[in-house]
């Protein structure tokens, strides 16, 4: 039995079971890029975690340790937190790829100083990074990938039953290896625009050498900004396809965590 009891019998046992199930779900929501946004109230996150926990303890064989407040119970809670954070972390890796691409594009365009507080993460990010993040979030939610991810969170109770939910080191290494796909996706997003900007910089460099009286900074910065905006407009269909593929990769990586 739990070390702390309030004398409510079966109702208290169900309450402890609900709180135990909310641990994994709440950790996953805390690490997910959109549920953990600064604009999402904490009360809403707790309500979502509670609703999903009710479904989990109703449909899934969720068993809690006999003594939740004992050492074994605390280790089981730590394992639940680890599983939840892992499922949310793989989404964070996918959502970080557009921000990395935007930093590269903004640096070439000369818009590195154009940064503000990202409403999703609460940290400073370039303006293009917020634009890409909003596009990825809209596509991710429009495809219903968030529902698939929530289903994976519930399926994790079958793949990793409570009490035996520790991830092996090989699985943790595989999760860290998803970072390589993040850099590959960032390069694929930034490559078309950066190639066009590189050509513009080469042209402005040749003009400055052939006509030294021209001010390179007065000519190169506006040309780079205009060329970057035009390249972003032309590459918009390709960007949409890449973000759709990135959303699918995010779900595949989350499902790979559950494979034994």
N, C-alpha and C positions, 0 to 999 in steps of 0.2 A: 504494500500500500504506500501511498505518498506520505511523505513526512509531514505535510501540511494538509489538514483536512478541516472542513467546515461543518461536517455533520449532515450533509444533504444526500448521502448515499449514492444511488445510481445517477442522479442528476449531476452530482459533483464529478463522478467518473467520466461522464460524457463531456463535461466542461473541460477537464484535463485533456481528454482525447482531442477535443476541438482545438485547444491551445497548442497542443503538440503538432497537429496537422497544419496549423497556421504558420508554424515556424519555417518550414520549407517553402511554403507558398509566399510568405511575406519576404523571405530572403530573395526569392526569385524576382518578385516585383520590385524590391529595392535595387537590384542590380540591373534590371531591364532598362533600356534607354528611354522609353516613352512613359512607362508607369512611374519611373523615378524622377520625372521632370519636376522642376521647382514650381511649376504652375499647378501641379496635381496636389491637392491637399492631402495631408497625412491621414485625415479621417476617411477620405475616399479609398486610399490604399488599404487601410485596415478593413474597411467594409468589403472591398473586393476579395481580400485574403480570407475574411471570414465566410463569405458566400462560397468561395471555391473549397474551403476546408469542410463546409457542411456537405458539399457534394462528394468530397473525397472520403469522409468517414461514413457516408451513407452507401456509396457504391463500391468502395474499394476496401480490401482487408487491411485497414490501418490499425496496428496494435502499438500500444505505448509501453514503455518499460514499467515494471511493477512499482518502482519507486522513482518518480520523475525527478525529484530533488536530491537524489543520491548521486554519487560519483558516476555510476553507470548511466543514470538518466541524463546527467549533464553531457557526458560523452555522446550519447545518442542525439541530444539536441544539437551539439556541435556538428555531428554528421549531417543532420537535416539542414543546417545552415550552409554547410559546404556544398551539398547537392543543389540547393536553391541558388546560391551565388554562382555556381558553375553554369547553370542554365541561363542566367541573366548575363554572365560575362561574355559568352559567345556572341550574344546579340550586340553587346557593346563593341566588340571587335569589328563587326560588320558595319555598324553605324559610325565608327571612327574613320573608315576608309574615305568617304566623301570629304571629311574635314581635312584629312591629309592632302587630298587632291586639291582642295580649295586653297590651302596654304601655298602649294607649289604654283598654282595658277596666279594667285594674288601677288606672289613675289615677283613673277615675271611681268605681270601687268603693271606693277607699281602700286598695288592696292594693299600692301602689307599693313599700312597704318590704319586702314579702314576696318576696325574691329570694334565689337561691342559685346555686351553680355549676352551669351546664348541662353534663351529662355528654357531650353531643354536641359542642358547640363548645369547652368548657372555659372559657367566659367567664360572667360574672354575667348572669342573665336573670330576669325575673319568674316566679313560680310558674306562672301561667297560660300563660306562653310555653313552659315546658317541657311542660305538658299538651298544648298545641296541637302542639308539635313532635313529641311521641311519637305523637299521633294521625295526623299527616301521614306520619310514617315508617312506621307500621303499614299505613296505607292504600297508600302508595307501594310498599312491599314486597309487600303482599297482592295488588295488581294486577299484579305482575310487571314494574313499570315499570323497576326496576333492571336487569333482563335486557335490556329494550329499549334502555336507555341504554348498557349495555356493548356491545350490537350496534352502536349508533351510533359508539362509540369505534373499533370495528374497521372500520366502514364509512368512517371518516374517512381511512383509508389509500388508499381509492379516490378519494374526493373531493379530498383534498389529499395527493398522493404525496410521500414524503420527498424532500427536496431542493428542492421548490417549494411549501412548505407555509405561506408567509407569508400572513397574512390582510390583505386590502386595508383601507384606512381606512374605507371605507363599511361593511364587514362589522363592524369594531370598533365603529363608531357604532351599528349596529343592535343589537349585543350590549348596549351601554350603554343603549339605548332600552328594553330589556326591564325596566329598573328602573321604568318607568312602570306596567307591568302589575303589578309587585310592590305598589306603593302602591294601585292599584285593587283588587287582591285583599284587601289588608289592610283597606281601608275596607268592602268587602263583608262580610268576616267580623265586623268589630266593630260594624257599623251596627245590627243588630237588638238587641243587648244594650245598646249605648249609648243607644238611643232609650228603652228601658224605664227605664234608670237616670236619664235626663234627666227623665222624668215623675216618678220617685220624688223627685228633688231638688226639683222644682217643688212637689210636695205637701208635703214637709218644710219648704220655704221659706214656703209659705202658712201652715202650722201654727205656725211660729215667729213669724210676724208677727201672727197672730190670738191667740196665747197666748204672750206674751213670757216668761212664767215657765218655759216649757219650755226645756230645754237642747238647743240645736240640735246640738251635737256628740255628745251622748249619744243623741240620737234619730236623727240623720241617718246616722252611720257604721254602726250595726247594720242600719238599714233598707236602706242601700245594699248592704251585703254580702249580706244575705238576698235582696234583689231581684236582685242580680247572679247569685247561685247559681241562683235559680229561672229567670232568663232564660237562663242557659247550659243548663239542663236542657231547657227548652222549645225552644231553638234547636239542640239537638243534631242532629236529622235534617237541618236546613238546613246546619249546619256540616259534616256528613259529605259532603253533596253538593258543597259548595264545595271541600272538600279533595280530593275525587275529581277535580273539574274542574281544580283547581290542579295535581294530579299530571299530568294530560293536557297542560296548558299547559307544564309543565316539559319534557316530552318533545318537544313541538312546537318549543319554543324551541331545544332542543339540536339537533334535526334541521334547524332553520332555519340554524344555523351552517354546516352542510355543503352548503347549496344555493349554487351559484355563480350 
